[in-house]
Structures are given as C-alpha cells and as structure tokens.
Amino acid sequence: MKEIRAIVRPNRLPRLREALRAIPNFPGLTLTKAEGFTAPADLVKRKVQDDLTDYTARVMVTVLAEDVMVDEIRNTIIQVCTTGQYGDGLVWTVPIASMHRIRNSSDMLAEENSAIGVTWNLGRDDEGL
C-alpha cells in the first residue's frame, strides 16, 4: 500500500478528476488547499518582501492505493497536470506502514494481506467509513 501525493495547479483538477475516475478500481482521493513557492530565486531578482508574501495557490491531491496501481495513478497525474512551465507541481510516493479504520480500529493492511487476490475497498463499505 502506498500514498501518492501531488501538488498541482487548481485549474487542472476537473481534467485530473475525470482521468483518475477512468482508472479501473480507482480508490478515490482527498484534496487539501496548499500555498507555496517553487521558482528558483535566480530566475528573477526579487525583493525580500515579495519572497515573504508571494505564495501561489495550489492543491494537494492524496491517494491511498495498492502497489500495483501506483505507476498508473502517478503517470496519469503527471500527464494531465503538465503545462511545461515552472510551478506545474510535484508528485511523490510514500509507503504506508500501517492503516487503521477509525470506526472500529481494524488493521486495514492486515485485512488486505489476508485477502490475497482481493482488491481492498478504501472507500465506503457496507457499514460506511
């Protein structure tokens, strides 16, 4: 199980949502508003005040996915969100060491490992999250 995180331009979200939903068994995503800066300082000489106050709105997309889906999801994010300009964003993958359902504290990774060949539903189950 992996967590895929990406910082992307907000105007790319509608197309990204469509593209990710088209992936079979896509587990869903979480969005978080983000602000930051990335452009190297040597591209444009700026004032210190500009550096301290000039943050650009972005969105962090977070997806929890099975290992076999990581490449397809990451590649889709890159393909849809690329403009070729500075500030397109980043995408990275983090291993998940443990994951527990808050409702009943069940160990979701242990359940996944015991269900060989079964795709784990990270979204709503029969009883809801």
C-alpha positions in Angstrom: 0.0 0.0 0.0 1.3 3.4 -1.0 0.3 7.0 -0.5 0.6 9.1 -3.7 0.8 12.9 -3.1 0.8 15.6 -5.7 0.9 19.4 -5.5 -0.9 20.6 -8.7 -2.4 23.7 -10.2 -6.1 24.1 -9.1 -7.2 24.7 -12.7 -6.1 21.1 -13.6 -8.5 19.5 -11.1 -11.5 18.9 -13.4 -9.5 17.1 -16.0 -7.5 15.2 -13.4 -10.7 14.0 -11.6 -12.0 12.7 -15.0 -8.8 10.9 -15.8 -8.4 9.3 -12.4 -12.0 8.2 -12.3 -11.4 6.4 -15.6 -8.8 4.2 -14.0 -10.4 0.8 -13.1 -10.9 0.4 -9.4 -9.6 3.9 -8.6 -9.8 4.1 -4.8 -10.7 7.9 -4.5 -8.7 10.9 -3.4 -8.5 13.7 -0.8 -7.9 17.3 -1.7 -6.1 19.8 0.5 -5.6 23.5 -0.2 -2.0 24.4 -0.3 0.1 27.5 -0.9 3.8 27.8 -1.6 6.6 28.9 -3.9 9.0 26.9 -6.0 10.6 29.1 -8.7 14.3 29.4 -8.3 15.3 32.9 -7.0 18.0 33.4 -9.7 15.4 33.5 -12.5 14.0 36.8 -11.5 15.6 39.2 -9.0 13.0 40.0 -6.4 12.7 42.0 -3.2 12.7 40.2 0.1 9.2 41.4 0.8 8.0 39.7 -2.4 9.6 36.4 -1.3 7.9 36.6 2.1 4.4 37.4 0.8 4.2 35.8 -2.7 2.6 32.4 -2.3 0.8 30.7 -5.1 -2.4 28.7 -4.6 -2.1 25.0 -5.3 -3.9 21.9 -4.3 -2.5 18.7 -2.7 -4.0 15.5 -4.1 -3.6 12.5 -1.8 -4.5 8.9 -3.0 -4.1 5.7 -1.0 -3.6 2.9 -3.5 -2.4 -0.7 -3.8 1.2 -1.0 -5.1 0.1 -2.3 -8.5 -1.9 0.9 -9.2 0.8 3.4 -8.2 2.5 3.8 -11.5 -0.7 4.3 -13.5 -2.0 6.8 -11.0 1.3 8.7 -10.8 1.7 8.8 -14.6 -1.9 10.0 -15.0 -1.3 12.9 -12.6 1.9 13.9 -14.5 0.3 13.6 -17.9 -2.8 15.6 -17.0 -1.1 18.3 -14.9 1.9 19.1 -17.1 2.0 22.5 -18.7 5.7 22.6 -19.2 6.1 25.7 -17.0 7.7 26.3 -13.7 5.2 25.6 -10.9 3.5 22.6 -12.5 4.0 20.9 -9.2 5.4 17.7 -7.8 4.2 14.1 -7.3 5.8 11.6 -4.9 5.0 8.3 -3.3 5.2 7.3 0.4 5.0 3.7 1.7 2.2 3.1 4.2 3.4 1.2 7.3 0.0 0.9 9.0 -3.6 2.0 8.3 -6.5 1.6 10.8 -10.1 2.3 10.3 -11.2 4.9 13.0 -14.7 3.4 13.4 -13.5 0.1 14.8 -9.7 0.3 14.8 -9.4 -2.6 12.4 -6.0 -3.0 10.8 -6.8 -2.5 7.1 -3.4 -3.6 5.9 -3.6 -6.9 7.8 -7.0 -7.5 6.2 -5.7 -6.7 2.8 -2.8 -9.1 3.2 -5.1 -11.9 4.3 -7.3 -11.4 1.3 -4.9 -12.5 -1.4 -6.2 -11.5 -4.9 -9.0 -9.3 -3.5 -9.0 -5.6 -4.1 -9.4 -3.6 -0.9 -12.2 -1.0 -1.0 -10.7 2.1 0.7 -14.0 3.9 0.3 -17.3 3.2 1.9 -18.0 -0.4 2.8 -21.4 -1.9 3.7 -21.4 -0.1 7.1 -19.8 3.2 5.8 -16.5 4.6 6.9 
